Amino acid sequence: MTFIVRALTKLGILKDDLDYHLLRASMVIIFLFFGYQKWFDYEAQALFPYIGHGPLIFWLYAVFGVRGATYFLGVAEWLFGALLFAGYWNKRLGILGALGSCFAFIATTTIIPFMPDGWAASAGGFPAMTEKVAFLMKDLVLFAVSVYLLRQDVIRASLFGTAATQEPQFGRMQVRQEQSQAASAPVHPVE
């Protein structure tokens, strides 16, 4: 096991903020593609059972209609993705993107208990999922990623604010080092 840990360390797995940047990039890509789908009729039809049974988003059909609801979701997803992307440079915009992302995935995971035919009757029902519920289960992980990005951006925004107002002698490198220390879990030496 020590050999694997050393090899991964040499490959750069411990580089500063690698996980943070990979998760942010993956969320930007996900929102880009999810938002793109919403402009086509096939997606509007596929989302009908999801939106229609979502306790937090069912109202979209009454307000916007079937196509308008998917357009609304597409614009929201592109907005969240753009804000998360901007978060590479501006942590406050990243916070807004992560908050929107958190809400989006809370809204979709709350559909799970209300999804018709979501549990396979042939397998005894709950907890045997059908593809409809399985499709939504990924949003639990995406919600966790959103919370992680939100936490990291709040930490980084507060450190930049503190460094700028209280400690003007700190350079950008010092702030980055403090961010890395504050945002990372303690690393224990490998025996």
TIVO-2410 file (N, C-alpha, C; in nm, 3 decimals):
# residues 191
REC num residu      c1      c2      c3 atome chaine
REC   1      M   0.081  -0.119   0.000     N      A
REC   1      M   0.000   0.000   0.000    CA      A
REC   1      M   0.086   0.126   0.000     C      A
REC   2      T   0.197   0.123   0.071     N      A
REC   2      T   0.288   0.238   0.075    CA      A
REC   2      T   0.337   0.273  -0.064     C      A
REC   3      F   0.366   0.170  -0.145     N      A
REC   3      F   0.411   0.193  -0.283    CA      A
REC   3      F   0.305   0.270  -0.362     C      A
REC   4      I   0.180   0.233  -0.347     N      A
REC   4      I   0.071   0.300  -0.420    CA      A
REC   4      I   0.058   0.445  -0.375     C      A
REC   5      V   0.065   0.467  -0.245     N      A
REC   5      V   0.056   0.604  -0.192    CA      A
REC   5      V   0.171   0.688  -0.245     C      A
REC   6      R   0.292   0.635  -0.245     N      A
REC   6      R   0.408   0.709  -0.295    CA      A
REC   6      R   0.395   0.736  -0.444     C      A
REC   7      A   0.350   0.639  -0.520     N      A
REC   7      A   0.333   0.658  -0.664    CA      A
REC   7      A   0.229   0.766  -0.693     C      A
REC   8      L   0.119   0.762  -0.622     N      A
REC   8      L   0.015   0.863  -0.643    CA      A
REC   8      L   0.064   1.002  -0.602     C      A
REC   9      T   0.143   1.008  -0.498     N      A
REC   9      T   0.199   1.135  -0.455    CA      A
REC   9      T   0.291   1.191  -0.562     C      A
REC  10      K   0.377   1.107  -0.621     N      A
REC  10      K   0.467   1.152  -0.727    CA      A
REC  10      K   0.391   1.193  -0.852     C      A
REC  11      L   0.276   1.133  -0.876     N      A
REC  11      L   0.194   1.170  -0.992    CA      A
REC  11      L   0.121   1.302  -0.973     C      A
REC  12      G   0.121   1.356  -0.852     N      A
REC  12      G   0.064   1.487  -0.829    CA      A
REC  12      G  -0.074   1.490  -0.768     C      A
REC  13      I  -0.117   1.378  -0.712     N      A
REC  13      I  -0.251   1.372  -0.653    CA      A
REC  13      I  -0.267   1.469  -0.536     C      A
REC  14      L  -0.156   1.509  -0.473     N      A
REC  14      L  -0.162   1.600  -0.358    CA      A
REC  14      L  -0.139   1.747  -0.396     C      A
REC  15      K  -0.135   1.775  -0.526     N      A
REC  15      K  -0.116   1.914  -0.567    CA      A
REC  15      K  -0.224   2.002  -0.507     C      A
REC  16      D  -0.184   2.123  -0.474     N      A
REC  16      D  -0.278   2.217  -0.412    CA      A
REC  16      D  -0.406   2.229  -0.493     C      A
REC  17      D  -0.518   2.206  -0.425     N      A
REC  17      D  -0.650   2.231  -0.480    CA      A
REC  17      D  -0.688   2.146  -0.602     C      A
REC  18      L  -0.620   2.035  -0.626     N      A
REC  18      L  -0.654   1.952  -0.741    CA      A
REC  18      L  -0.800   1.907  -0.734     C      A
REC  19      D  -0.843   1.858  -0.619     N      A
REC  19      D  -0.981   1.811  -0.604    CA      A
REC  19      D  -1.080   1.925  -0.625     C      A
REC  20      Y  -1.050   2.039  -0.568     N      A
REC  20      Y  -1.136   2.157  -0.580    CA      A
REC  20      Y  -1.155   2.198  -0.727     C      A
REC  21      H  -1.045   2.203  -0.799     N      A
REC  21      H  -1.053   2.245  -0.940    CA      A
REC  21      H  -1.120   2.139  -1.027     C      A
REC  22      L  -1.094   2.012  -1.001     N      A
REC  22      L  -1.160   1.907  -1.078    CA      A
REC  22      L  -1.311   1.904  -1.054     C      A
REC  23      L  -1.351   1.919  -0.929     N      A
REC  23      L  -1.495   1.921  -0.898    CA      A
REC  23      L  -1.563   2.042  -0.960     C      A
REC  24      R  -1.499   2.158  -0.953     N      A
REC  24      R  -1.557   2.278  -1.014    CA      A
REC  24      R  -1.570   2.260  -1.165     C      A
REC  25      A  -1.466   2.210  -1.229     N      A
REC  25      A  -1.471   2.189  -1.374    CA      A
REC  25      A  -1.580   2.089  -1.411     C      A
REC  26      S  -1.593   1.982  -1.335     N      A
REC  26      S  -1.694   1.882  -1.367    CA      A
REC  26      S  -1.835   1.939  -1.352     C      A
REC  27      M  -1.857   2.023  -1.252     N      A
REC  27      M  -1.989   2.084  -1.235    CA      A
REC  27      M  -2.019   2.183  -1.348     C      A
REC  28      V  -1.920   2.257  -1.392     N      A
REC  28      V  -1.939   2.348  -1.505    CA      A
REC  28      V  -1.979   2.269  -1.629     C      A
REC  29      I  -1.909   2.160  -1.655     N      A
REC  29      I  -1.940   2.076  -1.772    CA      A
REC  29      I  -2.079   2.015  -1.760     C      A
REC  30      I  -2.114   1.965  -1.643     N      A
REC  30      I  -2.247   1.907  -1.623    CA      A
REC  30      I  -2.356   2.010  -1.649     C      A
REC  31      F  -2.343   2.129  -1.593     N      A
REC  31      F  -2.444   2.232  -1.616    CA      A
REC  31      F  -2.448   2.276  -1.762     C      A
REC  32      L  -2.335   2.279  -1.829     N      A
REC  32      L  -2.332   2.313  -1.971    CA      A
REC  32      L  -2.415   2.214  -2.052     C      A
REC  33      F  -2.391   2.085  -2.032     N      A
REC  33      F  -2.461   1.983  -2.109    CA      A
REC  33      F  -2.607   1.966  -2.065     C      A
REC  34      F  -2.632   1.971  -1.935     N      A
REC  34      F  -2.771   1.960  -1.889    CA      A
REC  34      F  -2.853   2.078  -1.940     C      A
REC  35      G  -2.797   2.197  -1.937     N      A
REC  35      G  -2.867   2.314  -1.986    CA      A
REC  35      G  -2.893   2.307  -2.136     C      A
REC  36      Y  -2.797   2.255  -2.209     N      A
REC  36      Y  -2.811   2.242  -2.356    CA      A
REC  36      Y  -2.928   2.152  -2.393     C      A
REC  37      Q  -2.943   2.041  -2.321     N      A
REC  37      Q  -3.051   1.946  -2.349    CA      A
REC  37      Q  -3.189   2.011  -2.341     C      A
REC  38      K  -3.203   2.109  -2.254     N      A
REC  38      K  -3.335   2.166  -2.224    CA      A
REC  38      K  -3.394   2.242  -2.342     C      A
REC  39      W  -3.318   2.267  -2.448     N      A
REC  39      W  -3.367   2.344  -2.562    CA      A
REC  39      W  -3.435   2.256  -2.666     C      A
REC  40      F  -3.444   2.125  -2.639     N      A
REC  40      F  -3.499   2.033  -2.738    CA      A
REC  40      F  -3.625   1.965  -2.687     C      A
REC  41      D  -3.716   1.935  -2.779     N      A
REC  41      D  -3.845   1.877  -2.743    CA      A
REC  41      D  -3.829   1.740  -2.675     C      A
REC  42      Y  -3.734   1.660  -2.719     N      A
REC  42      Y  -3.718   1.527  -2.658    CA      A
REC  42      Y  -3.695   1.538  -2.507     C      A
REC  43      E  -3.622   1.641  -2.465     N      A
REC  43      E  -3.595   1.658  -2.322    CA      A
REC  43      E  -3.719   1.710  -2.249     C      A
REC  44      A  -3.791   1.799  -2.314     N      A
REC  44      A  -3.914   1.850  -2.253    CA      A
REC  44      A  -4.011   1.735  -2.224     C      A
REC  45      Q  -4.020   1.642  -2.316     N      A
REC  45      Q  -4.109   1.526  -2.296    CA      A
REC  45      Q  -4.054   1.431  -2.191     C      A
REC  46      A  -3.924   1.411  -2.191     N      A
REC  46      A  -3.862   1.319  -2.094    CA      A
REC  46      A  -3.873   1.371  -1.951     C      A
REC  47      L  -3.874   1.503  -1.935     N      A
REC  47      L  -3.878   1.561  -1.801    CA      A
REC  47      L  -4.018   1.572  -1.743     C      A
REC  48      F  -4.119   1.545  -1.825     N      A
REC  48      F  -4.256   1.563  -1.780    CA      A
REC  48      F  -4.286   1.493  -1.647     C      A
REC  49      P  -4.254   1.364  -1.630     N      A
REC  49      P  -4.285   1.301  -1.501    CA      A
REC  49      P  -4.200   1.355  -1.385     C      A
REC  50      Y  -4.082   1.404  -1.415     N      A
REC  50      Y  -3.995   1.456  -1.309    CA      A
REC  50      Y  -4.044   1.591  -1.259     C      A
REC  51      I  -4.063   1.684  -1.350     N      A
REC  51      I  -4.108   1.817  -1.311    CA      A
REC  51      I  -4.249   1.811  -1.253     C      A
REC  52      G  -4.333   1.733  -1.315     N      A
REC  52      G  -4.473   1.723  -1.271    CA      A
REC  52      G  -4.490   1.668  -1.131     C      A
REC  53      H  -4.392   1.592  -1.081     N      A
REC  53      H  -4.402   1.533  -0.948    CA      A
REC  53      H  -4.301   1.592  -0.849     C      A
REC  54      G  -4.235   1.697  -0.889     N      A
REC  54      G  -4.137   1.760  -0.800    CA      A
REC  54      G  -4.205   1.856  -0.704     C      A
REC  55      P  -4.197   1.832  -0.574     N      A
REC  55      P  -4.265   1.918  -0.477    CA      A
REC  55      P  -4.215   2.063  -0.478     C      A
REC  56      L  -4.095   2.087  -0.527     N      A
REC  56      L  -4.042   2.223  -0.531    CA      A
REC  56      L  -4.048   2.286  -0.670     C      A
REC  57      I  -4.074   2.205  -0.775     N      A
REC  57      I  -4.071   2.261  -0.911    CA      A
REC  57      I  -4.198   2.233  -0.993     C      A
REC  58      F  -4.299   2.169  -0.935     N      A
REC  58      F  -4.419   2.135  -1.010    CA      A
REC  58      F  -4.487   2.259  -1.068     C      A
REC  59      W  -4.474   2.373  -1.003     N      A
REC  59      W  -4.537   2.498  -1.045    CA      A
REC  59      W  -4.483   2.551  -1.177     C      A
REC  60      L  -4.367   2.502  -1.221     N      A
REC  60      L  -4.308   2.551  -1.346    CA      A
REC  60      L  -4.403   2.532  -1.465     C      A
REC  61      Y  -4.476   2.421  -1.468     N      A
REC  61      Y  -4.568   2.397  -1.580    CA      A
REC  61      Y  -4.682   2.497  -1.580     C      A
REC  62      A  -4.736   2.527  -1.464     N      A
REC  62      A  -4.847   2.623  -1.456    CA      A
REC  62      A  -4.803   2.763  -1.497     C      A
REC  63      V  -4.681   2.800  -1.465     N      A
REC  63      V  -4.633   2.934  -1.493    CA      A
REC  63      V  -4.578   2.947  -1.635     C      A
REC  64      F  -4.501   2.848  -1.681     N      A
REC  64      F  -4.430   2.860  -1.809    CA      A
REC  64      F  -4.478   2.765  -1.919     C      A
REC  65      G  -4.558   2.665  -1.885     N      A
REC  65      G  -4.594   2.563  -1.983    CA      A
REC  65      G  -4.482   2.458  -1.991     C      A
REC  66      V  -4.506   2.354  -2.071     N      A
REC  66      V  -4.410   2.243  -2.079    CA      A
REC  66      V  -4.277   2.290  -2.138     C      A
REC  67      R  -4.279   2.355  -2.253     N      A
REC  67      R  -4.153   2.399  -2.315    CA      A
REC  67      R  -4.089   2.513  -2.235     C      A
REC  68      G  -4.171   2.604  -2.186     N      A
REC  68      G  -4.118   2.716  -2.109    CA      A
REC  68      G  -4.050   2.671  -1.981     C      A
REC  69      A  -4.105   2.566  -1.919     N      A
REC  69      A  -4.043   2.513  -1.797    CA      A
REC  69      A  -3.904   2.459  -1.826     C      A
REC  70      T  -3.890   2.388  -1.937     N      A
REC  70      T  -3.758   2.333  -1.969    CA      A
REC  70      T  -3.663   2.444  -2.011     C      A
REC  71      Y  -3.713   2.546  -2.081     N      A
REC  71      Y  -3.628   2.661  -2.113    CA      A
REC  71      Y  -3.580   2.729  -1.985     C      A
REC  72      F  -3.672   2.747  -1.891     N      A
REC  72      F  -3.638   2.809  -1.762    CA      A
REC  72      F  -3.527   2.728  -1.694     C      A
REC  73      L  -3.543   2.597  -1.690     N      A
REC  73      L  -3.441   2.513  -1.627    CA      A
REC  73      L  -3.308   2.520  -1.702     C      A
REC  74      G  -3.314   2.524  -1.835     N      A
REC  74      G  -3.192   2.535  -1.914    CA      A
REC  74      G  -3.116   2.663  -1.886     C      A
REC  75      V  -3.190   2.775  -1.881     N      A
REC  75      V  -3.126   2.903  -1.852    CA      A
REC  75      V  -3.068   2.901  -1.711     C      A
REC  76      A  -3.143   2.846  -1.614     N      A
REC  76      A  -3.093   2.839  -1.477    CA      A
REC  76      A  -2.967   2.754  -1.471     C      A
REC  77      E  -2.965   2.641  -1.539     N      A
REC  77      E  -2.847   2.554  -1.537    CA      A
REC  77      E  -2.727   2.623  -1.602     C      A
REC  78      W  -2.748   2.693  -1.711     N      A
REC  78      W  -2.637   2.767  -1.773    CA      A
REC  78      W  -2.589   2.880  -1.682     C      A
REC  79      L  -2.683   2.946  -1.614     N      A
REC  79      L  -2.644   3.052  -1.521    CA      A
REC  79      L  -2.560   2.995  -1.407     C      A
REC  80      F  -2.605   2.884  -1.347     N      A
REC  80      F  -2.528   2.824  -1.238    CA      A
REC  80      F  -2.391   2.780  -1.287     C      A
REC  81      G  -2.385   2.720  -1.405     N      A
REC  81      G  -2.257   2.678  -1.462    CA      A
REC  81      G  -2.164   2.796  -1.487     C      A
REC  82      A  -2.220   2.907  -1.540     N      A
REC  82      A  -2.138   3.025  -1.566    CA      A
REC  82      A  -2.087   3.086  -1.436     C      A
REC  83      L  -2.172   3.090  -1.334     N      A
REC  83      L  -2.128   3.143  -1.205    CA      A
REC  83      L  -2.021   3.054  -1.142     C      A
REC  84      L  -2.038   2.923  -1.153     N      A
REC  84      L  -1.935   2.832  -1.101    CA      A
REC  84      L  -1.804   2.850  -1.178     C      A
REC  85      F  -1.812   2.868  -1.308     N      A
REC  85      F  -1.692   2.892  -1.389    CA      A
REC  85      F  -1.625   3.023  -1.347     C      A
REC  86      A  -1.705   3.127  -1.328     N      A
REC  86      A  -1.651   3.255  -1.285    CA      A
REC  86      A  -1.588   3.243  -1.146     C      A
REC  87      G  -1.631   3.143  -1.070     N      A
REC  87      G  -1.576   3.120  -0.937    CA      A
REC  87      G  -1.428   3.086  -0.936     C      A
REC  88      Y  -1.372   3.050  -1.051     N      A
REC  88      Y  -1.227   3.029  -1.057    CA      A
REC  88      Y  -1.154   3.160  -1.023     C      A
REC  89      W  -1.213   3.272  -1.061     N      A
REC  89      W  -1.150   3.402  -1.043    CA      A
REC  89      W  -1.217   3.487  -0.936     C      A
REC  90      N  -1.347   3.468  -0.917     N      A
REC  90      N  -1.422   3.551  -0.825    CA      A
REC  90      N  -1.502   3.459  -0.733     C      A
REC  91      K  -1.457   3.446  -0.611     N      A
REC  91      K  -1.519   3.350  -0.517    CA      A
REC  91      K  -1.662   3.389  -0.483     C      A
REC  92      R  -1.693   3.517  -0.485     N      A
REC  92      R  -1.831   3.557  -0.455    CA      A
REC  92      R  -1.927   3.509  -0.564     C      A
REC  93      L  -1.885   3.515  -0.688     N      A
REC  93      L  -1.968   3.460  -0.796    CA      A
REC  93      L  -1.976   3.308  -0.784     C      A
REC  94      G  -1.866   3.247  -0.742     N      A
REC  94      G  -1.865   3.103  -0.718    CA      A
REC  94      G  -1.964   3.064  -0.609     C      A
REC  95      I  -1.974   3.147  -0.506     N      A
REC  95      I  -2.070   3.121  -0.398    CA      A
REC  95      I  -2.213   3.123  -0.454     C      A
REC  96      L  -2.244   3.221  -0.538     N      A
REC  96      L  -2.377   3.228  -0.598    CA      A
REC  96      L  -2.405   3.105  -0.684     C      A
REC  97      G  -2.306   3.063  -0.762     N      A
REC  97      G  -2.322   2.944  -0.844    CA      A
REC  97      G  -2.343   2.819  -0.761     C      A
REC  98      A  -2.266   2.807  -0.653     N      A
REC  98      A  -2.280   2.690  -0.566    CA      A
REC  98      A  -2.414   2.690  -0.493     C      A
REC  99      L  -2.462   2.807  -0.452     N      A
REC  99      L  -2.594   2.815  -0.390    CA      A
REC  99      L  -2.703   2.772  -0.487     C      A
REC 100      G  -2.694   2.821  -0.611     N      A
REC 100      G  -2.791   2.780  -0.713    CA      A
REC 100      G  -2.784   2.632  -0.740     C      A
REC 101      S  -2.662   2.581  -0.744     N      A
REC 101      S  -2.642   2.438  -0.766    CA      A
REC 101      S  -2.702   2.356  -0.652     C      A
REC 102      C  -2.681   2.401  -0.529     N      A
REC 102      C  -2.740   2.332  -0.414    CA      A
REC 102      C  -2.892   2.328  -0.427     C      A
REC 103      F  -2.951   2.441  -0.459     N      A
REC 103      F  -3.097   2.444  -0.472    CA      A
REC 103      F  -3.143   2.352  -0.584     C      A
REC 104      A  -3.073   2.353  -0.698     N      A
REC 104      A  -3.112   2.268  -0.811    CA      A
REC 104      A  -3.114   2.121  -0.770     C      A
REC 105      F  -3.014   2.078  -0.697     N      A
REC 105      F  -3.008   1.936  -0.662    CA      A
REC 105      F  -3.097   1.901  -0.543     C      A
REC 106      I  -3.127   1.996  -0.459     N      A
REC 106      I  -3.230   1.971  -0.357    CA      A
REC 106      I  -3.364   1.953  -0.426     C      A
REC 107      A  -3.391   2.040  -0.524     N      A
REC 107      A  -3.519   2.033  -0.597    CA      A
REC 107      A  -3.535   1.899  -0.668     C      A
REC 108      T  -3.427   1.847  -0.725     N      A
REC 108      T  -3.441   1.721  -0.798    CA      A
REC 108      T  -3.444   1.600  -0.705     C      A
REC 109      T  -3.370   1.603  -0.597     N      A
REC 109      T  -3.373   1.486  -0.508    CA      A
REC 109      T  -3.505   1.475  -0.433     C      A
REC 110      T  -3.574   1.587  -0.414     N      A
REC 110      T  -3.704   1.579  -0.346    CA      A
REC 110      T  -3.810   1.514  -0.433     C      A
REC 111      I  -3.780   1.493  -0.559     N      A
REC 111      I  -3.874   1.424  -0.649    CA      A
REC 111      I  -3.878   1.274  -0.618     C      A
REC 112      I  -3.770   1.219  -0.567     N      A
REC 112      I  -3.755   1.074  -0.550    CA      A
REC 112      I  -3.874   1.009  -0.480     C      A
REC 113      P  -3.921   1.057  -0.366     N      A
REC 113      P  -4.033   0.987  -0.301    CA      A
REC 113      P  -4.165   0.997  -0.377     C      A
REC 114      F  -4.175   1.093  -0.467     N      A
REC 114      F  -4.301   1.118  -0.536    CA      A
REC 114      F  -4.303   1.064  -0.679     C      A
REC 115      M  -4.195   1.003  -0.724     N      A
REC 115      M  -4.185   0.955  -0.861    CA      A
REC 115      M  -4.276   0.834  -0.882     C      A
REC 116      P  -4.373   0.845  -0.974     N      A
REC 116      P  -4.457   0.728  -1.001    CA      A
REC 116      P  -4.374   0.617  -1.065     C      A
REC 117      D  -4.400   0.497  -1.026     N      A
REC 117      D  -4.325   0.380  -1.076    CA      A
REC 117      D  -4.175   0.394  -1.051     C      A
REC 118      G  -4.140   0.457  -0.942     N      A
REC 118      G  -3.999   0.476  -0.909    CA      A
REC 118      G  -3.935   0.356  -0.841     C      A
REC 119      W  -4.021   0.271  -0.786     N      A
REC 119      W  -3.969   0.153  -0.715    CA      A
REC 119      W  -4.023   0.028  -0.784     C      A
REC 120      A  -3.937  -0.066  -0.814     N      A
REC 120      A  -3.971  -0.185  -0.893    CA      A
REC 120      A  -4.063  -0.278  -0.814     C      A
REC 121      A  -4.188  -0.283  -0.854     N      A
REC 121      A  -4.287  -0.370  -0.787    CA      A
REC 121      A  -4.247  -0.517  -0.800     C      A
REC 122      S  -4.187  -0.552  -0.915     N      A
REC 122      S  -4.148  -0.692  -0.938    CA      A
REC 122      S  -4.038  -0.738  -0.842     C      A
REC 123      A  -3.967  -0.643  -0.781     N      A
REC 123      A  -3.861  -0.676  -0.685    CA      A
REC 123      A  -3.903  -0.643  -0.543     C      A
REC 124      G  -4.031  -0.618  -0.523     N      A
REC 124      G  -4.080  -0.590  -0.389    CA      A
REC 124      G  -4.091  -0.443  -0.355     C      A
REC 125      G  -4.071  -0.355  -0.451     N      A
REC 125      G  -4.079  -0.211  -0.426    CA      A
REC 125      G  -3.954  -0.158  -0.360     C      A
REC 126      F  -3.972  -0.056  -0.276     N      A
REC 126      F  -3.859   0.005  -0.208    CA      A
REC 126      F  -3.776  -0.099  -0.135     C      A
REC 127      P  -3.647  -0.101  -0.148     N      A
REC 127      P  -3.554  -0.006  -0.206    CA      A
REC 127      P  -3.510  -0.040  -0.348     C      A
REC 128      A  -3.581  -0.128  -0.416     N      A
REC 128      A  -3.543  -0.164  -0.554    CA      A
REC 128      A  -3.585  -0.053  -0.649     C      A
REC 129      M  -3.490   0.021  -0.699     N      A
REC 129      M  -3.517   0.138  -0.783    CA      A
REC 129      M  -3.545   0.098  -0.927     C      A
REC 130      T  -3.627   0.179  -0.993     N      A
REC 130      T  -3.638   0.172  -1.138    CA      A
REC 130      T  -3.541   0.275  -1.194     C      A
REC 131      E  -3.528   0.280  -1.325     N      A
REC 131      E  -3.434   0.375  -1.387    CA      A
REC 131      E  -3.471   0.520  -1.357     C      A
REC 132      K  -3.598   0.549  -1.332     N      A
REC 132      K  -3.639   0.686  -1.302    CA      A
REC 132      K  -3.576   0.736  -1.171     C      A
REC 133      V  -3.583   0.655  -1.069     N      A
REC 133      V  -3.523   0.695  -0.940    CA      A
REC 133      V  -3.370   0.686  -0.950     C      A
REC 134      A  -3.320   0.586  -1.018     N      A
REC 134      A  -3.175   0.573  -1.032    CA      A
REC 134      A  -3.116   0.697  -1.100     C      A
REC 135      F  -3.189   0.751  -1.198     N      A
REC 135      F  -3.145   0.873  -1.266    CA      A
REC 135      F  -3.131   0.989  -1.167     C      A
REC 136      L  -3.221   0.997  -1.072     N      A
REC 136      L  -3.219   1.105  -0.974    CA      A
REC 136      L  -3.117   1.085  -0.862     C      A
REC 137      M  -3.079   0.961  -0.837     N      A
REC 137      M  -2.986   0.933  -0.726    CA      A
REC 137      M  -2.850   1.001  -0.746     C      A
REC 138      K  -2.810   1.022  -0.869     N      A
REC 138      K  -2.682   1.090  -0.895    CA      A
REC 138      K  -2.682   1.230  -0.837     C      A
REC 139      D  -2.802   1.287  -0.823     N      A
REC 139      D  -2.812   1.423  -0.772    CA      A
REC 139      D  -2.775   1.434  -0.625     C      A
REC 140      L  -2.777   1.323  -0.553     N      A
REC 140      L  -2.728   1.325  -0.414    CA      A
REC 140      L  -2.578   1.357  -0.411     C      A
REC 141      V  -2.504   1.295  -0.502     N      A
REC 141      V  -2.360   1.322  -0.510    CA      A
REC 141      V  -2.336   1.464  -0.561     C      A
REC 142      L  -2.413   1.505  -0.661     N      A
REC 142      L  -2.396   1.639  -0.715    CA      A
REC 142      L  -2.432   1.746  -0.610     C      A
REC 143      F  -2.527   1.716  -0.525     N      A
REC 143      F  -2.558   1.806  -0.413    CA      A
REC 143      F  -2.439   1.814  -0.318     C      A
REC 144      A  -2.379   1.700  -0.286     N      A
REC 144      A  -2.262   1.699  -0.197    CA      A
REC 144      A  -2.147   1.779  -0.257     C      A
REC 145      V  -2.125   1.766  -0.387     N      A
REC 145      V  -2.021   1.844  -0.455    CA      A
REC 145      V  -2.053   1.993  -0.446     C      A
REC 146      S  -2.180   2.027  -0.464     N      A
REC 146      S  -2.222   2.167  -0.456    CA      A
REC 146      S  -2.195   2.224  -0.318     C      A
REC 147      V  -2.224   2.148  -0.214     N      A
REC 147      V  -2.198   2.192  -0.077    CA      A
REC 147      V  -2.047   2.209  -0.056     C      A
REC 148      Y  -1.969   2.117  -0.108     N      A
REC 148      Y  -1.822   2.127  -0.096    CA      A
REC 148      Y  -1.772   2.256  -0.162     C      A
REC 149      L  -1.819   2.283  -0.284     N      A
REC 149      L  -1.775   2.404  -0.354    CA      A
REC 149      L  -1.822   2.529  -0.280     C      A
REC 150      L  -1.943   2.525  -0.228     N      A
REC 150      L  -1.994   2.639  -0.151    CA      A
REC 150      L  -1.904   2.664  -0.029     C      A
REC 151      R  -1.872   2.560   0.042     N      A
REC 151      R  -1.787   2.573   0.161    CA      A
REC 151      R  -1.649   2.627   0.125     C      A
REC 152      Q  -1.590   2.571   0.021     N      A
REC 152      Q  -1.457   2.615  -0.021    CA      A
REC 152      Q  -1.458   2.761  -0.064     C      A
REC 153      D  -1.561   2.802  -0.138     N      A
REC 153      D  -1.565   2.941  -0.185    CA      A
REC 153      D  -1.590   3.037  -0.070     C      A
REC 154      V  -1.671   2.998   0.027     N      A
REC 154      V  -1.691   3.084   0.144    CA      A
REC 154      V  -1.561   3.097   0.222     C      A
REC 155      I  -1.489   2.988   0.240     N      A
REC 155      I  -1.359   2.993   0.309    CA      A
REC 155      I  -1.265   3.085   0.234     C      A
REC 156      R  -1.256   3.068   0.104     N      A
REC 156      R  -1.160   3.145   0.025    CA      A
REC 156      R  -1.200   3.292   0.017     C      A
REC 157      A  -1.329   3.319   0.005     N      A
REC 157      A  -1.376   3.458   0.002    CA      A
REC 157      A  -1.348   3.527   0.135     C      A
REC 158      S  -1.368   3.455   0.245     N      A
REC 158      S  -1.343   3.516   0.376    CA      A
REC 158      S  -1.194   3.535   0.400     C      A
REC 159      L  -1.110   3.446   0.350     N      A
REC 159      L  -0.966   3.463   0.365    CA      A
REC 159      L  -0.915   3.580   0.283     C      A
REC 160      F  -0.966   3.594   0.160     N      A
REC 160      F  -0.924   3.708   0.079    CA      A
REC 160      F  -0.971   3.837   0.145     C      A
REC 161      G  -1.092   3.838   0.200     N      A
REC 161      G  -1.143   3.956   0.269    CA      A
REC 161      G  -1.061   3.990   0.391     C      A
REC 162      T  -1.025   3.889   0.469     N      A
REC 162      T  -0.945   3.908   0.590    CA      A
REC 162      T  -0.805   3.956   0.552     C      A
REC 163      A  -0.746   3.893   0.454     N      A
REC 163      A  -0.610   3.929   0.415    CA      A
REC 163      A  -0.606   4.071   0.360     C      A
REC 164      A  -0.710   4.111   0.289     N      A
REC 164      A  -0.711   4.244   0.227    CA      A
REC 164      A  -0.735   4.354   0.330     C      A
REC 165      T  -0.814   4.327   0.434     N      A
REC 165      T  -0.849   4.433   0.528    CA      A
REC 165      T  -0.762   4.435   0.652     C      A
REC 166      Q  -0.725   4.319   0.705     N      A
REC 166      Q  -0.655   4.315   0.832    CA      A
REC 166      Q  -0.504   4.300   0.819     C      A
REC 167      E  -0.460   4.234   0.716     N      A
REC 167      E  -0.317   4.205   0.701    CA      A
REC 167      E  -0.269   4.249   0.563     C      A
REC 168      P  -0.256   4.378   0.538     N      A
REC 168      P  -0.218   4.423   0.404    CA      A
REC 168      P  -0.079   4.378   0.362     C      A
REC 169      Q   0.006   4.338   0.455     N      A
REC 169      Q   0.140   4.295   0.416    CA      A
REC 169      Q   0.139   4.156   0.354     C      A
REC 170      F   0.028   4.081   0.366     N      A
REC 170      F   0.023   3.948   0.305    CA      A
REC 170      F   0.022   3.960   0.154     C      A
REC 171      G   0.103   3.882   0.092     N      A
REC 171      G   0.098   3.873  -0.053    CA      A
REC 171      G  -0.001   3.765  -0.096     C      A
REC 172      R  -0.023   3.756  -0.225     N      A
REC 172      R  -0.117   3.658  -0.280    CA      A
REC 172      R  -0.072   3.516  -0.245     C      A
REC 173      M   0.058   3.490  -0.246     N      A
REC 173      M   0.108   3.356  -0.216    CA      A
REC 173      M   0.078   3.319  -0.071     C      A
REC 174      Q   0.094   3.412   0.022     N      A
REC 174      Q   0.066   3.385   0.162    CA      A
REC 174      Q  -0.082   3.352   0.181     C      A
REC 175      V  -0.170   3.427   0.116     N      A
REC 175      V  -0.314   3.402   0.125    CA      A
REC 175      V  -0.346   3.265   0.069     C      A
REC 176      R  -0.285   3.230  -0.043     N      A
REC 176      R  -0.308   3.097  -0.101    CA      A
REC 176      R  -0.263   2.986  -0.007     C      A
REC 177      Q  -0.149   3.006   0.059     N      A
REC 177      Q  -0.103   2.906   0.153    CA      A
REC 177      Q  -0.199   2.892   0.269     C      A
REC 178      E  -0.250   3.003   0.320     N      A
REC 178      E  -0.346   2.997   0.429    CA      A
REC 178      E  -0.476   2.932   0.384     C      A
REC 179      Q  -0.518   2.962   0.262     N      A
REC 179      Q  -0.639   2.900   0.208    CA      A
REC 179      Q  -0.622   2.750   0.203     C      A
REC 180      S  -0.509   2.709   0.152     N      A
REC 180      S  -0.484   2.566   0.139    CA      A
REC 180      S  -0.485   2.498   0.274     C      A
REC 181      Q  -0.425   2.562   0.374     N      A
REC 181      Q  -0.423   2.504   0.508    CA      A
REC 181      Q  -0.562   2.500   0.569     C      A
REC 182      A  -0.639   2.606   0.550     N      A
REC 182      A  -0.773   2.614   0.610    CA      A
REC 182      A  -0.871   2.522   0.540     C      A
REC 183      A  -0.855   2.503   0.410     N      A
REC 183      A  -0.954   2.426   0.333    CA      A
REC 183      A  -0.923   2.277   0.327     C      A
REC 184      S  -0.803   2.238   0.365     N      A
REC 184      S  -0.765   2.097   0.353    CA      A
REC 184      S  -0.779   2.025   0.486     C      A
REC 185      A  -0.812   1.900   0.473     N      A
REC 185      A  -0.813   1.815   0.592    CA      A
REC 185      A  -0.669   1.784   0.629     C      A
REC 186      P  -0.642   1.758   0.755     N      A
REC 186      P  -0.504   1.725   0.793    CA      A
REC 186      P  -0.458   1.599   0.722     C      A
REC 187      V  -0.334   1.602   0.678     N      A
REC 187      V  -0.276   1.487   0.611    CA      A
REC 187      V  -0.190   1.413   0.711     C      A
REC 188      H  -0.216   1.286   0.727     N      A
REC 188      H  -0.140   1.205   0.820    CA      A
REC 188      H  -0.027   1.134   0.746     C      A
REC 189      P   0.089   1.127   0.805     N      A
REC 189      P   0.200   1.061   0.737    CA      A
REC 189      P   0.173   0.912   0.716     C      A
REC 190      V   0.223   0.862   0.607     N      A
REC 190      V   0.210   0.720   0.575    CA      A
REC 190      V   0.317   0.643   0.649     C      A
REC 191      E   0.278   0.537   0.712     N      A
REC 191      E   0.375   0.459   0.788    CA      A
REC 191      E   0.440   0.355   0.702     C      A
***
